[in-house]
Amino acid sequence: MIHVLLAAFLAQSPTCGPGTGVWIAAAQRVEHFDLPAALDELTNAPACPAVEIARAYLRGLIAARAAYRLGGSPESLEPVRRAVSALSARTGQSPVAEIAIVMLRAASAAAQSEREEMGLLLEHADYLEQKQRSVGAPGAPLVSVAEMAGDLWLQVHRFDDARQAYKKAEGIVGRTSRVLLGLARTSARVNVAAACAEYRELVATWPRAAGGLPELVEARQFLARRDCRAASPRSR
């Protein structure tokens, strides 16, 4: 499903076609939970508004996550502000830039654990994205608003809100790896049986060669729990 969303986004520019190898590689990196690697892939893409918006968006998301680990200090958030500035120069070229700006501001609020502000910004980003989708236009590039909202709510330990966001994302982009991981992480705190099923589904969708990914290691460690083994179809 993420490839379908990516194709719609790139259709804005003939130089950013959905069949381009670097874009397929970037989408795969996103599916592997690796936004820095996806950004690296985009450095090889032809320059066009869609590419520049996606690059700035990913840079900002990566920087905001790093800022969270540093307590959300003004200095740590400076790269996010630069990404927002770069996107502001693109708002006249695509409404997707405005969605990305609001999402980066939400990510900055999350980095500072400003939950109320973050929630308001996520609501606004969701409104903008739904407005886009209602006319068949693309939403946020590579990572949908709902998927990212789940990640941010999870980051600030609002697990019910995170689960609601991931369930909404499921209805938009399907049961992607990011959605499955988010659902499993939120279920782990309230419904172990559901978490076992979601982690099991996540592992089942991955090629064996990808088994070293931290997220898959996390899934397998959870599935090794006695209560997961007892609930496994193979154990019956």
KEKE-3310 file (N, C-alpha, C; in steps of 0.2 Angstrom, whole numbers, plus 5000, padded with zeros to 4 digits):
npx = (5004:5010:5018:5008:5003:5015:5017:5006:5010:5021:5017:5014:5025:5033:5047:5048:5044:5034:5040:5053:5069:5076:5066:5058:5067:5068:5055:5055:5065:5058:5048:5056:5058:5068:5071:5082:5090:5081:5080:5094:5093:5085:5093:5099:5089:5081:5081:5066:5050:5043:5053:5061:5052:5049:5062:5065:5055:5058:5071:5067:5059:5068:5077:5069:5066:5079:5080:5071:5077:5087:5080:5073:5079:5081:5092:5094:5083:5085:5088:5076:5068:5075:5072:5058:5058:5064:5053:5043:5046:5041:5028:5020:5021:5016:5002:5006:5017:5013:5006:5017:5024:5016:5016:5029:5030:5022:5030:5040:5034:5031:5044:5047:5039:5026:5011:4998:4998:5004:4994:4984:4991:4992:4979:4976:4985:4979:4967:4971:4977:4966:4958:4966:4966:4952:4950:4957:4971:4988:4994:5004:5021:5028:5027:5012:5001:4993:5000:5012:5007:5003:5016:5021:5012:5015:5028:5027:5021:5007:4997:4984:4979:4989:4986:4973:4977:4985:4976:4968:4977:4978:4966:4969:4981:4983:4988:5003:5020:5024:5012:5008:5019:5017:5004:5006:5015:5007:4997:5004:5004:4991:4984:4990:4988:4983:4994:5003:4998:4999:5013:5017:5011:5018:5031:5029:5027:5039:5054:5066:5079:5079:5080:5088:5084:5081:5068:5062:5069:5065:5051:5052:5058:5047:5038:5043:5039:5031:5017:5014:5018:5010:4998:5000:4996:5003:5005:4994)
npy = (4994:5006:5009:5013:5025:5032:5032:5040:5052:5055:5057:5070:5076:5074:5070:5062:5049:5035:5023:5024:5019:5023:5028:5017:5010:5019:5018:5005:5006:5014:5005:4996:5003:5012:5028:5037:5029:5029:5043:5044:5037:5045:5055:5052:5055:5063:5081:5089:5097:5088:5079:5087:5091:5079:5076:5086:5084:5071:5074:5083:5075:5065:5073:5078:5067:5064:5075:5073:5063:5071:5079:5089:5102:5119:5120:5107:5106:5114:5109:5104:5116:5122:5113:5115:5128:5126:5119:5129:5137:5130:5129:5135:5128:5115:5108:5098:5101:5110:5101:5093:5103:5106:5093:5092:5102:5096:5085:5092:5097:5085:5081:5089:5085:5091:5088:5092:5103:5096:5087:5095:5100:5088:5085:5095:5093:5081:5085:5092:5083:5074:5082:5083:5070:5068:5073:5065:5068:5067:5064:5066:5064:5048:5044:5042:5054:5048:5037:5042:5050:5040:5035:5046:5048:5037:5039:5049:5042:5040:5029:5024:5034:5032:5019:5022:5030:5022:5012:5020:5023:5010:5009:5018:5015:5002:4986:4989:4987:4996:5000:4988:4985:4996:4994:4982:4986:4995:4986:4977:4982:4981:4971:4956:4945:4950:4957:4947:4941:4952:4955:4942:4942:4952:4947:4937:4943:4946:4944:4931:4936:4948:4947:4952:4965:4978:4979:4968:4959:4963:4959:4945:4942:4946:4936:4925:4924:4915:4916:4920:4909:4899:4904:4902:4896:4885:4878:4872)
npz = (5000:5004:4992:4983:4989:4988:4974:4970:4976:4969:4957:4954:4948:4932:4933:4944:4944:4949:4945:4947:4952:4964:4971:4974:4982:4992:4998:5002:5012:5021:5025:5032:5043:5043:5042:5041:5031:5021:5018:5013:5001:4994:4991:4979:4970:4956:4956:4961:4965:4973:4977:4985:4995:5001:5006:5015:5024:5029:5034:5045:5053:5057:5064:5074:5082:5086:5094:5104:5112:5117:5126:5120:5118:5113:5105:5100:5092:5082:5069:5065:5064:5053:5043:5042:5038:5025:5019:5020:5009:4999:4999:4990:4979:4982:4991:4999:5006:5016:5025:5029:5036:5047:5053:5056:5066:5075:5078:5084:5096:5102:5105:5115:5124:5124:5125:5123:5114:5104:5101:5095:5084:5077:5074:5066:5055:5051:5046:5035:5028:5025:5018:5006:5002:4999:4987:4979:4980:4985:5002:5016:5013:5010:5024:5032:5039:5050:5053:5058:5068:5077:5080:5087:5098:5104:5108:5117:5127:5127:5126:5122:5114:5104:5099:5094:5083:5075:5072:5064:5054:5049:5042:5031:5025:5026:5033:5036:5039:5049:5054:5060:5069:5078:5083:5089:5099:5107:5111:5119:5132:5137:5131:5130:5122:5110:5106:5104:5093:5084:5083:5078:5066:5060:5060:5051:5039:5034:5025:5028:5027:5033:5046:5056:5059:5072:5076:5072:5080:5092:5091:5090:5102:5111:5106:5111:5124:5137:5137:5124:5117:5122:5116:5103:5086:5082:5094:5098)
capx = (5000:5014:5020:5002:5003:5021:5015:5001:5013:5026:5014:5014:5030:5036:5053:5048:5039:5033:5044:5060:5072:5078:5060:5056:5072:5066:5049:5057:5068:5053:5045:5061:5058:5074:5070:5089:5092:5076:5083:5100:5091:5082:5099:5100:5083:5081:5078:5060:5047:5041:5059:5063:5048:5050:5069:5065:5051:5062:5076:5064:5056:5074:5080:5064:5067:5085:5080:5068:5082:5091:5076:5069:5082:5081:5098:5093:5077:5087:5088:5069:5067:5078:5067:5052:5060:5064:5046:5039:5048:5038:5020:5016:5021:5012:4999:5009:5022:5010:5005:5024:5026:5012:5018:5036:5029:5019:5035:5044:5031:5033:5051:5047:5033:5020:5006:4992:5000:5005:4988:4981:4994:4990:4972:4976:4988:4975:4962:4974:4978:4960:4956:4969:4963:4945:4950:4962:4978:4992:4995:5011:5025:5031:5024:5006:4999:4990:5006:5017:5003:5004:5023:5022:5009:5018:5034:5025:5017:4999:4996:4977:4979:4993:4982:4968:4980:4987:4970:4966:4982:4977:4961:4971:4987:4983:4992:5010:5025:5024:5006:5008:5023:5013:4998:5009:5018:5002:4993:5008:5003:4984:4981:4995:4986:4983:5001:5007:4995:5001:5020:5017:5009:5024:5037:5027:5027:5046:5059:5071:5086:5079:5079:5092:5082:5080:5061:5060:5072:5060:5045:5054:5059:5041:5034:5046:5036:5027:5010:5013:5019:5004:4993:5002:4992:5007:5005:4987)
capy = (5000:5012:5010:5016:5031:5035:5034:5046:5058:5057:5059:5077:5078:5069:5068:5059:5044:5029:5017:5026:5014:5026:5029:5011:5009:5023:5015:4999:5008:5016:4998:4993:5007:5016:5034:5039:5026:5032:5049:5043:5035:5051:5060:5051:5056:5070:5087:5092:5099:5082:5076:5092:5091:5073:5076:5090:5081:5066:5077:5085:5069:5062:5077:5079:5061:5065:5080:5070:5060:5076:5083:5094:5109:5124:5119:5101:5107:5119:5106:5104:5123:5123:5109:5119:5134:5124:5117:5135:5139:5125:5129:5138:5122:5109:5108:5093:5105:5112:5095:5091:5108:5105:5087:5093:5106:5091:5081:5096:5097:5079:5081:5093:5082:5096:5084:5096:5106:5091:5084:5100:5100:5082:5086:5100:5089:5075:5088:5094:5077:5071:5087:5081:5063:5068:5075:5061:5070:5064:5067:5067:5059:5042:5042:5046:5058:5044:5032:5046:5052:5034:5035:5052:5047:5031:5042:5053:5037:5040:5023:5023:5038:5029:5014:5024:5033:5016:5009:5024:5022:5004:5010:5022:5013:4995:4984:4990:4985:5002:4999:4982:4986:5001:4990:4977:4990:4997:4980:4974:4985:4980:4965:4952:4940:4954:4959:4941:4940:4957:4953:4936:4944:4956:4943:4932:4947:4948:4939:4929:4939:4954:4945:4956:4972:4978:4979:4960:4956:4965:4955:4938:4942:4946:4930:4920:4924:4909:4917:4920:4902:4896:4906:4901:4891:4879:4875:4869)
capz = (5000:5004:4986:4980:4991:4985:4967:4970:4978:4964:4950:4953:4944:4928:4934:4950:4943:4953:4943:4948:4957:4970:4975:4976:4987:4998:5001:5006:5018:5026:5027:5036:5049:5043:5039:5038:5025:5015:5016:5009:4995:4990:4988:4972:4965:4952:4960:4959:4971:4977:4980:4990:5000:5005:5009:5021:5029:5032:5039:5051:5057:5060:5069:5080:5086:5090:5099:5110:5116:5121:5130:5116:5119:5107:5100:5097:5088:5076:5062:5063:5061:5046:5038:5042:5033:5018:5017:5019:5003:4994:5000:4984:4974:4983:4998:5004:5010:5022:5029:5031:5041:5053:5056:5060:5072:5080:5081:5089:5102:5105:5107:5121:5128:5125:5122:5121:5108:5099:5099:5091:5078:5073:5072:5060:5050:5049:5043:5029:5024:5023:5013:5000:5000:4997:4980:4976:4980:4990:5009:5018:5009:5013:5031:5032:5046:5055:5055:5062:5074:5081:5083:5091:5104:5108:5110:5124:5132:5127:5122:5119:5108:5099:5096:5089:5077:5071:5069:5058:5048:5045:5037:5026:5021:5027:5039:5035:5045:5054:5058:5064:5075:5082:5086:5094:5105:5111:5114:5124:5138:5139:5129:5127:5116:5104:5105:5101:5086:5079:5082:5074:5059:5058:5058:5045:5033:5033:5022:5033:5027:5037:5053:5061:5061:5079:5077:5072:5086:5097:5090:5091:5109:5114:5105:5115:5130:5138:5136:5117:5115:5123:5111:5096:5083:5082:5101:5099)
cpx = (5004:5017:5014:5002:5009:5020:5011:5005:5018:5023:5013:5020:5033:5043:5054:5043:5039:5038:5052:5063:5074:5071:5057:5060:5070:5060:5051:5061:5063:5049:5050:5062:5065:5073:5077:5091:5087:5078:5089:5098:5088:5087:5101:5095:5084:5078:5071:5056:5045:5047:5061:5059:5049:5057:5068:5060:5054:5067:5073:5062:5062:5077:5075:5065:5073:5084:5076:5072:5087:5087:5073:5072:5081:5086:5097:5087:5079:5086:5080:5066:5069:5074:5061:5053:5060:5057:5042:5040:5044:5030:5017:5016:5017:5009:5002:5014:5019:5008:5012:5026:5022:5014:5025:5035:5026:5025:5040:5041:5031:5039:5052:5042:5027:5015:5000:4993:5001:4999:4984:4984:4992:4983:4972:4979:4983:4969:4965:4975:4971:4957:4959:4966:4956:4945:4955:4969:4982:4992:5002:5015:5028:5028:5018:5005:4997:4996:5010:5013:5004:5011:5024:5018:5012:5025:5033:5021:5010:4997:4989:4976:4983:4990:4977:4971:4982:4981:4967:4970:4980:4971:4963:4976:4987:4988:5000:5014:5025:5018:5006:5013:5020:5008:5001:5012:5013:4998:4997:5007:4996:4981:4987:4994:4986:4990:5005:5004:4998:5009:5021:5016:5015:5030:5035:5028:5034:5050:5064:5077:5085:5078:5083:5090:5080:5072:5059:5063:5067:5054:5047:5055:5052:5037:5037:5043:5032:5020:5009:5014:5013:4998:4994:4998:4996:5007:4999:4987)
cpy = (5006:5014:5014:5023:5035:5037:5040:5053:5060:5059:5066:5080:5073:5066:5063:5053:5038:5023:5019:5022:5017:5027:5022:5009:5013:5021:5009:5001:5010:5010:4995:4998:5011:5022:5037:5036:5028:5039:5049:5041:5041:5056:5058:5052:5063:5075:5089:5094:5093:5079:5081:5092:5085:5073:5080:5087:5075:5068:5079:5080:5066:5066:5078:5073:5061:5070:5078:5067:5065:5081:5089:5101:5113:5122:5112:5101:5112:5116:5105:5111:5124:5119:5112:5125:5132:5122:5123:5138:5135:5125:5131:5133:5116:5110:5103:5096:5107:5107:5093:5096:5107:5098:5088:5097:5101:5087:5085:5097:5091:5078:5085:5091:5087:5092:5087:5099:5101:5088:5089:5100:5094:5082:5090:5096:5084:5079:5090:5088:5074:5076:5085:5075:5063:5070:5071:5063:5067:5067:5067:5062:5054:5039:5046:5049:5053:5039:5036:5049:5046:5034:5040:5051:5042:5034:5046:5048:5038:5035:5022:5028:5035:5024:5016:5027:5027:5013:5013:5024:5015:5005:5014:5018:5005:4993:4983:4988:4990:5001:4993:4982:4991:4998:4986:4980:4992:4991:4977:4976:4983:4974:4960:4948:4944:4956:4953:4940:4945:4956:4947:4938:4948:4952:4939:4936:4948:4943:4937:4933:4946:4953:4949:4963:4972:4977:4971:4957:4957:4960:4948:4937:4942:4939:4924:4919:4917:4910:4918:4913:4898:4898:4905:4895:4884:4875:4871:4862)
cpz = (5000:4997:4982:4982:4988:4978:4966:4971:4972:4958:4949:4949:4939:4929:4941:4949:4947:4952:4945:4953:4964:4975:4978:4982:4993:5002:5005:5012:5023:5029:5032:5042:5049:5039:5037:5032:5019:5013:5011:5002:4991:4988:4981:4967:4962:4956:4957:4965:4976:4980:4986:4996:5005:5009:5015:5026:5033:5037:5045:5055:5061:5065:5075:5084:5090:5095:5105:5115:5120:5125:5127:5117:5113:5102:5097:5092:5082:5069:5060:5060:5054:5041:5037:5037:5026:5015:5016:5012:4997:4995:4994:4978:4975:4990:5002:5008:5017:5027:5032:5037:5047:5056:5059:5066:5077:5083:5085:5096:5106:5108:5114:5126:5129:5121:5120:5114:5102:5096:5094:5084:5074:5071:5066:5054:5047:5044:5036:5025:5021:5017:5006:4998:4997:4990:4976:4976:4985:4997:5010:5015:5013:5020:5032:5039:5051:5058:5060:5068:5079:5084:5088:5098:5108:5111:5117:5128:5133:5123:5119:5113:5102:5095:5091:5083:5073:5068:5063:5052:5045:5040:5031:5022:5022:5033:5037:5040:5050:5058:5063:5070:5080:5086:5091:5100:5110:5114:5119:5131:5141:5137:5126:5122:5110:5101:5101:5094:5081:5078:5078:5067:5056:5056:5052:5039:5030:5030:5028:5033:5031:5044:5058:5063:5068:5080:5076:5078:5092:5097:5092:5099:5113:5112:5108:5122:5131:5136:5128:5114:5116:5118:5104:5093:5083:5088:5102:5096)
residu = (MET:ILE:HIS:VAL:LEU:LEU:ALA:ALA:PHE:LEU:ALA:GLN:SER:PRO:THR:CYS:GLY:PRO:GLY:THR:GLY:VAL:TRP:ILE:ALA:ALA:ALA:GLN:ARG:VAL:GLU:HIS:PHE:ASP:LEU:PRO:ALA:ALA:LEU:ASP:GLU:LEU:THR:ASN:ALA:PRO:ALA:CYS:PRO:ALA:VAL:GLU:ILE:ALA:ARG:ALA:TYR:LEU:ARG:GLY:LEU:ILE:ALA:ALA:ARG:ALA:ALA:TYR:ARG:LEU:GLY:GLY:SER:PRO:GLU:SER:LEU:GLU:PRO:VAL:ARG:ARG:ALA:VAL:SER:ALA:LEU:SER:ALA:ARG:THR:GLY:GLN:SER:PRO:VAL:ALA:GLU:ILE:ALA:ILE:VAL:MET:LEU:ARG:ALA:ALA:SER:ALA:ALA:ALA:GLN:SER:GLU:ARG:GLU:GLU:MET:GLY:LEU:LEU:LEU:GLU:HIS:ALA:ASP:TYR:LEU:GLU:GLN:LYS:GLN:ARG:SER:VAL:GLY:ALA:PRO:GLY:ALA:PRO:LEU:VAL:SER:VAL:ALA:GLU:MET:ALA:GLY:ASP:LEU:TRP:LEU:GLN:VAL:HIS:ARG:PHE:ASP:ASP:ALA:ARG:GLN:ALA:TYR:LYS:LYS:ALA:GLU:GLY:ILE:VAL:GLY:ARG:THR:SER:ARG:VAL:LEU:LEU:GLY:LEU:ALA:ARG:THR:SER:ALA:ARG:VAL:ASN:VAL:ALA:ALA:ALA:CYS:ALA:GLU:TYR:ARG:GLU:LEU:VAL:ALA:THR:TRP:PRO:ARG:ALA:ALA:GLY:GLY:LEU:PRO:GLU:LEU:VAL:GLU:ALA:ARG:GLN:PHE:LEU:ALA:ARG:ARG:ASP:CYS:ARG:ALA:ALA:SER:PRO:ARG:SER:ARG)
# end
